[in-house]
Amino acid sequence: MKALITILIVGGAIWGLAQLVHFYQKSTANSIDHQRTATTAAPANPDDELPPLPPALEASLKQALAGGAGTMKDWLETNGSFLRDPRKAAIQLDYAQILARSDPAGARRLYQEVKARNPSGAAVSGRLQKLSRLFE
């Protein structure tokens, strides 16, 4: 009887260990598949296709984006005259997305201005179309 109990305990331990190894292999495979999918499915940054900003403006833009709606508004008022479409439109759309949290009406108004200024074939037209559900 003692030998039977020992065999059952050892068999149960081996079975449990096999289940644990199977679970680990399955979770690792899912993790690798998820990483591959995320890497290959990552969309290209649409701003990469736009004309670059001068380095000084690029650094201050990053700070303004991190600062929130007020900082972004000040940055656009200060530097907006140095910008041209489509880069200006992309930055204003970034600002509209930030502004939508605190002032949805103002964000909608800014979106409409950008949309009116940029025809359907413009470099930011794809982004305007994606944001239309948010602002229209």
C-alpha positions, 0 to 999 in steps of 0.5 A: 500500500505504501508503494502505491501511494509513493507511485501516485505521489511521484506520478502526480508530481511528474504530471504537475511538472509537465503541465507547468512546463507546457503552460510556460512554453505556451505563454512564451510562444504567445509573448513572442507572437505578440511582439512580432505582431506589434513590431510588424503592425506598427503604423508609420509615423505620418509626421515623418513624411512632413517637412522637418522643423528647425532643430530649435523649434523641434526641441521647444515643440516637444517641451510644449507637447509635454506641457499640455494645452496651455503650453501648446497654445503659447507655443503656437502663438509664438511660433505659428508664423514660422510654420507652413502647412502641412507641418503647421496643420499636423501640429495644430491637430496635435494641439486639438487632440490635447485641447479636446480633453479640456475644451471640446468646442475649441478643439472642434473649431481648430479642427474645422480651421485645419480641415478648411485650409487643407484639401482632401489630397493634402499630406494630413488628409489621412489624419484629418479623416481619422480624427473626423469621428472625434471632432465632427 
